[in-house]
Amino acid sequence: ACTEVGTLVEQSLQAGARCVVSNRSYEADRGNAAGAFYPPTLLTDVKDDMPIAQQEIFGPIIPVLQYIDYSDVVQRANATPYGLAGYVFGGDISRC
């Protein structure tokens, strides 16, 4: 599974996403076998058409997609065949 997660991350980075945090030292620090663990990773500048936003991620990856308009984010959330989890953050908790 780590190979698939890594592929999604790399494809998204090549498409313009930005890696803000990736704890790559964890694997070496814990003595985990190569390929047995993918480090927690935070990606920003993620767009709806990027692989990381179009496929299920079976790893500790947080892709951040920004929104401006409430109706836009609802439409975008409903346009995916997946629905395992989604999170909304904003300055106005009543809108969130």
N, CA, C and O atoms as a MOPAC input file, in Angstrom:
PM7 MOZYME 1SCF
protein

 N      0.82200 1    -1.19900 1     0.00000 1
 C      0.00000 1     0.00000 1     0.00000 1
 C      0.86000 1     1.25500 1     0.00000 1
 O      0.44000 1     2.28300 1    -0.53100 1
 N      2.04800 1     1.19500 1     0.58000 1
 C      2.90600 1     2.38000 1     0.63400 1
 C      3.33400 1     2.83500 1    -0.75100 1
 O      3.47200 1     4.03200 1    -1.00500 1
 N      3.54100 1     1.88200 1    -1.64000 1
 C      3.93000 1     2.23000 1    -3.00000 1
 C      2.82200 1     3.02200 1    -3.68000 1
 O      3.09100 1     4.01900 1    -4.35000 1
 N      1.57400 1     2.58300 1    -3.51000 1
 C      0.44300 1     3.28100 1    -4.12300 1
 C      0.26300 1     4.67700 1    -3.53000 1
 O     -0.00900 1     5.62900 1    -4.26100 1
 N      0.41200 1     4.80200 1    -2.23300 1
 C      0.29900 1     6.10200 1    -1.57900 1
 C      1.39900 1     7.02200 1    -2.08900 1
 O      1.14000 1     8.17800 1    -2.42600 1
 N      2.61100 1     6.51900 1    -2.14500 1
 C      3.73500 1     7.31500 1    -2.64400 1
 C      3.53100 1     7.75200 1    -4.07400 1
 O      3.89100 1     8.87200 1    -4.43800 1
 N      2.95600 1     6.88600 1    -4.89400 1
 C      2.67300 1     7.23500 1    -6.28800 1
 C      1.65500 1     8.36900 1    -6.35800 1
 O      1.83500 1     9.30400 1    -7.13800 1
 N      0.58600 1     8.30400 1    -5.55600 1
 C     -0.41600 1     9.37900 1    -5.53500 1
 C      0.21500 1    10.70400 1    -5.12600 1
 O     -0.06900 1    11.74200 1    -5.72300 1
 N      1.06300 1    10.66800 1    -4.11600 1
 C      1.72700 1    11.89300 1    -3.65500 1
 C      2.62700 1    12.43900 1    -4.75900 1
 O      2.55900 1    13.62800 1    -5.07300 1
 N      3.45800 1    11.60600 1    -5.34600 1
 C      4.39100 1    12.05800 1    -6.38800 1
 C      3.65000 1    12.60700 1    -7.60000 1
 O      4.04200 1    13.64200 1    -8.14000 1
 N      2.59300 1    11.94100 1    -8.03500 1
 C      1.81600 1    12.43200 1    -9.17400 1
 C      1.20100 1    13.79000 1    -8.87000 1
 O      1.15900 1    14.66200 1    -9.73800 1
 N      0.72900 1    13.97300 1    -7.65500 1
 C      0.12100 1    15.24200 1    -7.27600 1
 C      1.16600 1    16.34900 1    -7.17200 1
 O      0.89800 1    17.49000 1    -7.54900 1
 N      2.34300 1    16.02400 1    -6.66700 1
 C      3.43100 1    17.01300 1    -6.61400 1
 C      3.82500 1    17.43400 1    -8.02600 1
 O      4.05900 1    18.61600 1    -8.27600 1
 N      3.89900 1    16.49000 1    -8.93800 1
 C      4.22900 1    16.81300 1   -10.32800 1
 C      3.14500 1    17.66500 1   -10.97900 1
 O      3.42500 1    18.43700 1   -11.89500 1
 N      1.90500 1    17.52700 1   -10.50600 1
 C      0.79200 1    18.29800 1   -11.05200 1
 C      0.65900 1    19.66800 1   -10.39700 1
 O     -0.21100 1    20.45000 1   -10.78100 1
 N      1.51800 1    19.97600 1    -9.40100 1
 C      1.50700 1    21.30800 1    -8.80400 1
 C      1.20900 1    21.39300 1    -7.32300 1
 O      1.26400 1    22.48100 1    -6.75000 1
 N      0.89500 1    20.27100 1    -6.68500 1
 C      0.68700 1    20.30500 1    -5.23100 1
 C      2.02300 1    20.60600 1    -4.56000 1
 O      3.08700 1    20.43600 1    -5.15500 1
 N      1.94500 1    21.05300 1    -3.31400 1
 C      3.15300 1    21.39500 1    -2.56500 1
 C      3.17300 1    20.60000 1    -1.27100 1
 O      2.18500 1    20.57000 1    -0.53700 1
 N      4.30200 1    19.95600 1    -0.99300 1
 C      4.46200 1    19.19500 1     0.24300 1
 C      4.94400 1    20.15000 1     1.33400 1
 O      6.03500 1    20.71500 1     1.24500 1
 N      4.11500 1    20.32100 1     2.36500 1
 C      4.44300 1    21.23100 1     3.45700 1
 C      5.12500 1    20.47600 1     4.59300 1
 O      6.06900 1    20.98300 1     5.19900 1
 N      4.65000 1    19.26900 1     4.88400 1
 C      5.20800 1    18.46800 1     5.96300 1
 C      5.26600 1    17.01500 1     5.51500 1
 O      4.30700 1    16.48900 1     4.94900 1
 N      6.39000 1    16.37900 1     5.77300 1
 C      6.53600 1    14.94200 1     5.54800 1
 C      7.60100 1    14.44400 1     6.51300 1
 O      8.77600 1    14.78900 1     6.39100 1
 N      7.18400 1    13.63900 1     7.46200 1
 C      8.10700 1    13.15800 1     8.48200 1
 C      8.85800 1    11.93700 1     7.97200 1
 O      8.64400 1    10.82800 1     8.46100 1
 N      9.72400 1    12.13000 1     7.00400 1
 C     10.45800 1    11.02500 1     6.38300 1
 C     11.45200 1    10.37900 1     7.34500 1
 O     11.89300 1     9.25500 1     7.10400 1
 N     11.80900 1    11.05600 1     8.41600 1
 C     12.75900 1    10.48000 1     9.35900 1
 C     12.12500 1     9.38300 1    10.20700 1
 O     12.83900 1     8.59300 1    10.82500 1
 N     10.80700 1     9.32500 1    10.24500 1
 C     10.11700 1     8.35600 1    11.09700 1
 C     10.51300 1     6.92400 1    10.76600 1
 O     10.76000 1     6.11900 1    11.66500 1
 N     10.57500 1     6.60800 1     9.48200 1
 C     10.88500 1     5.23800 1     9.08500 1
 C     12.25400 1     4.81100 1     9.60300 1
 O     12.39900 1     3.72600 1    10.16600 1
 N     13.24800 1     5.65700 1     9.41300 1
 C     14.60200 1     5.33000 1     9.85900 1
 C     14.67700 1     5.32400 1    11.38900 1
 O     15.33200 1     4.46100 1    11.97200 1
 N     14.01200 1     6.27900 1    12.03600 1
 C     14.06300 1     6.37600 1    13.49500 1
 C     13.44800 1     5.16500 1    14.18900 1
 O     13.90000 1     4.77000 1    15.26300 1
 N     12.43900 1     4.58600 1    13.59100 1
 C     11.70900 1     3.48700 1    14.22700 1
 C     12.17000 1     2.11500 1    13.74900 1
 O     11.69600 1     1.09300 1    14.24600 1
 N     13.08000 1     2.08700 1    12.79900 1
 C     13.56100 1     0.81100 1    12.29300 1
 C     12.53700 1     0.06500 1    11.46700 1
 O     12.62600 1    -1.15500 1    11.33300 1
 N     11.56800 1     0.77000 1    10.90900 1
 C     10.55800 1     0.12200 1    10.07500 1
 C     11.18600 1    -0.39300 1     8.78700 1
 O     12.09300 1     0.23100 1     8.23700 1
 N     10.70800 1    -1.50900 1     8.32100 1
 C     11.19800 1    -2.07600 1     7.07700 1
 C     10.82500 1    -1.15400 1     5.91600 1
 O      9.75700 1    -0.54100 1     5.92200 1
 N     11.69000 1    -1.06000 1     4.94300 1
 C     11.43300 1    -0.22800 1     3.76800 1
 C     10.11400 1    -0.64900 1     3.13000 1
 O      9.87100 1    -1.83300 1     2.90000 1
 N      9.27100 1     0.33200 1     2.85100 1
 C      7.99100 1     0.06400 1     2.21500 1
 C      6.88000 1    -0.32700 1     3.16500 1
 O      5.74400 1    -0.51500 1     2.73200 1
 N      7.17600 1    -0.45500 1     4.45600 1
 C      6.15900 1    -0.87000 1     5.42200 1
 C      5.40200 1     0.30700 1     6.01700 1
 O      4.39500 1     0.12300 1     6.70200 1
 N      5.88100 1     1.50400 1     5.75900 1
 C      5.29200 1     2.67200 1     6.40000 1
 C      5.43400 1     3.87400 1     5.48700 1
 O      6.49100 1     4.08000 1     4.89200 1
 N      4.36900 1     4.67900 1     5.37000 1
 C      4.47000 1     5.94000 1     4.63300 1
 C      4.34800 1     7.06100 1     5.66300 1
 O      3.43600 1     7.03500 1     6.48900 1
 N      5.23200 1     8.02200 1     5.63000 1
 C      5.22600 1     9.06500 1     6.65500 1
 C      4.01400 1     9.99400 1     6.54600 1
 O      3.52900 1    10.24600 1     5.44300 1
 N      3.52400 1    10.50200 1     7.67300 1
 C      2.45200 1    11.49600 1     7.63600 1
 C      2.88100 1    12.66000 1     6.74500 1
 O      3.98700 1    13.18300 1     6.88500 1
 N      2.00400 1    13.06200 1     5.83200 1
 C      2.34400 1    14.06700 1     4.83400 1
 C      1.19700 1    15.04600 1     4.66600 1
 O      0.03600 1    14.64400 1     4.59400 1
 N      1.52200 1    16.33300 1     4.60200 1
 C      0.54500 1    17.39800 1     4.38600 1
 C      0.82100 1    18.04600 1     3.04800 1
 O      1.91700 1    18.55400 1     2.81200 1
 N     -0.17700 1    18.03100 1     2.16400 1
 C     -0.05000 1    18.64800 1     0.84500 1
 C     -0.98200 1    19.84700 1     0.74200 1
 O     -2.14300 1    19.77800 1     1.14600 1
 N     -0.47100 1    20.94200 1     0.20200 1
 C     -1.30300 1    22.11300 1    -0.06600 1
 C     -1.30500 1    22.37100 1    -1.56800 1
 O     -0.64600 1    21.66400 1    -2.33100 1
 N     -2.05000 1    23.38600 1    -1.98000 1
 C     -2.19700 1    23.73100 1    -3.39700 1
 C     -2.75600 1    22.55300 1    -4.19300 1
 O     -2.45300 1    22.39400 1    -5.37600 1
 N     -3.57000 1    21.73400 1    -3.53800 1
 C     -4.17800 1    20.58300 1    -4.18900 1
 C     -5.41300 1    21.05500 1    -4.95900 1
 O     -6.21500 1    21.83900 1    -4.45200 1
 N     -5.54800 1    20.56900 1    -6.17300 1
 C     -6.69400 1    20.89100 1    -7.03100 1
 C     -7.57000 1    19.65300 1    -7.19100 1
 O     -7.10800 1    18.52700 1    -7.00700 1
 N     -8.82600 1    19.86800 1    -7.53100 1
 C     -9.79400 1    18.77500 1    -7.63800 1
 C     -9.39200 1    17.69000 1    -8.62500 1
 O     -9.74700 1    16.52600 1    -8.43700 1
 N     -8.66200 1    18.04700 1    -9.66700 1
 C     -8.32800 1    17.05900 1   -10.69200 1
 C     -7.02900 1    16.30100 1   -10.42300 1
 O     -6.63000 1    15.46700 1   -11.23500 1
 N     -6.37300 1    16.57100 1    -9.31800 1
 C     -5.12500 1    15.87600 1    -8.99300 1
 C     -5.41900 1    14.46400 1    -8.48600 1
 O     -6.46000 1    14.22300 1    -7.87400 1
 N     -4.50200 1    13.53700 1    -8.74200 1
 C     -4.70800 1    12.14600 1    -8.31300 1
 C     -5.06100 1    12.00700 1    -6.82100 1
 O     -5.89500 1    11.17700 1    -6.45700 1
 N     -4.44500 1    12.79400 1    -5.98500 1
 C     -4.65200 1    12.69800 1    -4.54000 1
 C     -6.07700 1    13.09500 1    -4.14500 1
 O     -6.55500 1    12.71600 1    -3.07600 1
 N     -6.76000 1    13.86500 1    -5.01500 1
 C     -8.13500 1    14.29300 1    -4.75200 1
 C     -9.14900 1    13.43000 1    -5.49200 1
 O    -10.35300 1    13.57300 1    -5.28100 1
 N     -8.67800 1    12.54700 1    -6.34600 1
 C     -9.56500 1    11.73600 1    -7.16700 1
 C     -9.61900 1    10.27100 1    -6.76500 1
 O    -10.48100 1     9.53000 1    -7.23800 1
 N     -8.71800 1     9.85000 1    -5.90700 1
 C     -8.66800 1     8.44200 1    -5.52200 1
 C     -8.64400 1     8.32700 1    -4.00000 1
 O     -8.25100 1     9.25400 1    -3.29200 1
 N     -9.07200 1     7.16900 1    -3.52400 1
 C     -9.00500 1     6.93100 1    -2.08200 1
 C     -7.55100 1     6.79300 1    -1.67400 1
 O     -6.75200 1     6.17200 1    -2.37600 1
 N     -7.21900 1     7.37200 1    -0.54100 1
 C     -5.84400 1     7.35900 1    -0.04100 1
 C     -5.79400 1     6.42000 1     1.14800 1
 O     -6.43300 1     6.68200 1     2.16700 1
 N     -5.06500 1     5.35700 1     1.04100 1
 C     -4.94300 1     4.42100 1     2.14700 1
 C     -3.61400 1     4.66300 1     2.84800 1
 O     -2.75700 1     3.78300 1     2.91500 1
 N     -3.46400 1     5.88200 1     3.37000 1
 C     -2.24700 1     6.26600 1     4.06300 1
 C     -2.45500 1     7.59000 1     4.76800 1
 O     -3.48100 1     8.24200 1     4.57400 1
 N     -1.50100 1     7.99300 1     5.57800 1
 C     -1.62000 1     9.20800 1     6.40100 1
 C     -1.29900 1    10.48700 1     5.62300 1
 O     -0.34400 1    11.19300 1     5.94400 1
 N     -2.10500 1    10.77800 1     4.60000 1
 C     -1.90100 1    11.95400 1     3.75700 1
 C     -3.05500 1    12.91700 1     3.98600 1
 O     -4.21700 1    12.51100 1     3.99400 1
 N     -2.73500 1    14.19800 1     4.17300 1
 C     -3.76000 1    15.23100 1     4.30600 1
 C     -3.62400 1    16.16600 1     3.11100 1
 O     -2.72200 1    17.00300 1     3.07900 1
 N     -4.51900 1    16.03000 1     2.12100 1
 C     -4.51300 1    16.97600 1     1.00900 1
 C     -5.43400 1    18.14500 1     1.36000 1
 O     -6.58200 1    17.93200 1     1.75100 1
 N     -4.94300 1    19.36500 1     1.22400 1
 C     -5.73000 1    20.54400 1     1.55100 1
 C     -6.21400 1    21.19300 1     0.26200 1
 O     -5.41300 1    21.60300 1    -0.57800 1
 N     -7.53100 1    21.28100 1     0.11400 1
 C     -8.15800 1    21.94600 1    -1.02500 1
 C     -8.88200 1    23.17400 1    -0.48700 1
 O     -9.67500 1    23.06400 1     0.44700 1
 N     -8.62400 1    24.31200 1    -1.05200 1
 C     -9.25400 1    25.53700 1    -0.57400 1
 C    -10.58600 1    25.77800 1    -1.26600 1
 O    -10.82000 1    25.31400 1    -2.38300 1
 N    -11.44900 1    26.50900 1    -0.58200 1
 C    -12.72100 1    26.90300 1    -1.16600 1
 C    -13.02500 1    28.33600 1    -0.78100 1
 O    -12.50500 1    28.84900 1     0.20900 1
 N    -13.86400 1    28.97200 1    -1.56400 1
 C    -14.27400 1    30.34600 1    -1.27300 1
 C    -15.76000 1    30.39000 1    -0.96100 1
 O    -16.17900 1    31.03400 1     0.00100 1
 N    -16.55100 1    29.71300 1    -1.76300 1
 C    -17.99500 1    29.78800 1    -1.68500 1
 C    -18.56300 1    28.47900 1    -1.13000 1
 O    -18.16400 1    27.39500 1    -1.55600 1
 N    -19.48100 1    28.58400 1    -0.19500 1
 C    -20.07400 1    27.41600 1     0.44500 1
 C    -20.73400 1    26.48500 1    -0.56700 1
 O    -20.54100 1    25.27100 1    -0.50900 1
 N    -21.50500 1    27.03800 1    -1.48600 1
 C    -22.18300 1    26.18700 1    -2.46800 1
 C    -21.18100 1    25.47700 1    -3.37600 1
 O    -21.42800 1    24.35700 1    -3.82200 1
 N    -20.05500 1    26.12700 1    -3.64700 1
 C    -19.00700 1    25.52000 1    -4.46500 1
 C    -18.42400 1    24.30100 1    -3.76700 1
 O    -18.23000 1    23.26100 1    -4.39600 1
 N    -18.14500 1    24.41400 1    -2.49200 1
 C    -17.53900 1    23.29500 1    -1.77700 1
 C    -18.51100 1    22.12400 1    -1.64700 1
 O    -18.09200 1    20.96700 1    -1.68700 1
 N    -19.78800 1    22.40600 1    -1.49400 1
 C    -20.78100 1    21.33200 1    -1.41400 1
 C    -20.87400 1    20.62100 1    -2.76200 1
 O    -20.93000 1    19.39200 1    -2.80900 1
 N    -20.88900 1    21.37600 1    -3.84700 1
 C    -20.93200 1    20.78600 1    -5.18400 1
 C    -19.69300 1    19.92800 1    -5.43400 1
 O    -19.79800 1    18.82100 1    -5.96200 1
 N    -18.53900 1    20.43100 1    -5.06100 1
 C    -17.28700 1    19.68100 1    -5.25600 1
 C    -17.28000 1    18.41000 1    -4.41500 1
 O    -16.83800 1    17.36500 1    -4.89200 1
 N    -17.75400 1    18.47300 1    -3.18900 1
 C    -17.78700 1    17.29900 1    -2.31800 1
 C    -18.73700 1    16.24400 1    -2.86900 1
 O    -18.46900 1    15.04800 1    -2.75500 1
 N    -19.83200 1    16.67100 1    -3.45900 1
 C    -20.80800 1    15.73900 1    -4.00600 1
 C    -20.41000 1    15.19800 1    -5.37400 1
 O    -21.05800 1    14.28100 1    -5.87800 1
 N    -19.36900 1    15.73800 1    -5.98000 1
 C    -18.94400 1    15.31400 1    -7.31300 1
 C    -17.99000 1    14.13000 1    -7.27800 1
 O    -17.55300 1    13.66000 1    -8.32900 1
 N    -17.66300 1    13.64800 1    -6.10300 1
 C    -16.75400 1    12.51200 1    -5.98900 1
 C    -17.52500 1    11.24200 1    -5.65400 1
 O    -18.52200 1    11.29500 1    -4.93400 1
 N    -17.07800 1    10.10500 1    -6.16700 1
 C    -17.76400 1     8.85900 1    -5.82300 1
 C    -17.41100 1     8.35200 1    -4.42500 1
 O    -18.00200 1     7.38300 1    -3.94800 1
 N    -16.44700 1     9.00600 1    -3.76800 1
 C    -15.99700 1     8.57200 1    -2.45300 1
 C    -16.64500 1     9.41500 1    -1.37500 1
 O    -17.02900 1    10.55900 1    -1.61900 1
 N    -16.76600 1     8.85900 1    -0.19200 1
 C    -17.36000 1     9.60900 1     0.89000 1
 C    -16.93200 1     9.10700 1     2.25000 1
 O    -17.69000 1     9.19500 1     3.21600 1
 N    -15.72200 1     8.58100 1     2.33200 1
 C    -15.26800 1     8.02800 1     3.60100 1
 C    -15.04000 1     9.10600 1     4.64900 1
 O    -15.37100 1     8.91000 1     5.81800 1
 N    -14.48100 1    10.23400 1     4.25100 1
 C    -14.22500 1    11.30600 1     5.21000 1
 C    -14.00800 1    12.61400 1     4.46900 1
 O    -13.51700 1    12.62900 1     3.34100 1
 N    -14.37300 1    13.69100 1     5.10400 1
 C    -14.12500 1    15.02400 1     4.57900 1
 C    -14.17800 1    16.00100 1     5.73300 1
 O    -14.93500 1    15.80200 1     6.68300 1
 N    -13.39900 1    17.03200 1     5.66100 1
 C    -13.31600 1    17.99100 1     6.75000 1
 C    -13.36900 1    19.39800 1     6.18600 1
 O    -12.85300 1    19.66300 1     5.10000 1
 N    -13.99700 1    20.29700 1     6.93000 1
 C    -14.09800 1    21.68700 1     6.52200 1
 C    -13.56300 1    22.54400 1     7.65700 1
 O    -13.95500 1    22.37900 1     8.81200 1
 N    -12.67100 1    23.45500 1     7.32000 1
 C    -12.12700 1    24.38600 1     8.30100 1
 C    -12.37900 1    25.80600 1     7.80600 1
 O    -12.30900 1    26.07200 1     6.60700 1
 N    -12.67100 1    26.70900 1     8.72300 1
 C    -12.90200 1    28.09200 1     8.34000 1
 C    -12.92000 1    28.98500 1     9.56400 1
 O    -12.91400 1    28.50700 1    10.69800 1
 N    -12.94300 1    30.26800 1     9.32600 1
 C    -12.93300 1    31.24300 1    10.40800 1
 C    -14.29200 1    31.43400 1    11.07100 1
 O    -14.36100 1    31.94000 1    12.19100 1
 N    -15.36300 1    31.04300 1    10.40900 1
 C    -16.72500 1    31.22400 1    10.92400 1
 C    -17.32900 1    29.84400 1    11.16900 1
 O    -17.76500 1    29.17900 1    10.23000 1
 N    -17.35400 1    29.41600 1    12.42500 1
 C    -17.80300 1    28.07100 1    12.77000 1
 C    -19.26100 1    27.83700 1    12.36800 1
 O    -19.62900 1    26.70500 1    12.05600 1
 N    -20.09400 1    28.87300 1    12.36800 1
 C    -21.49400 1    28.69200 1    11.99300 1
 C    -21.61300 1    28.35300 1    10.50200 1
 O    -22.52900 1    27.62700 1    10.11600 1
 N    -20.72300 1    28.85400 1     9.67000 1
 C    -20.72200 1    28.50400 1     8.25200 1
 C    -20.16500 1    27.12000 1     8.02700 1
 O    -20.62700 1    26.39200 1     7.14800 1
 N    -19.16300 1    26.74900 1     8.82500 1
 C    -18.56500 1    25.40800 1     8.67300 1
 C    -19.58400 1    24.36300 1     8.99900 1
 O    -19.28800 1    23.17000 1     8.93400 1

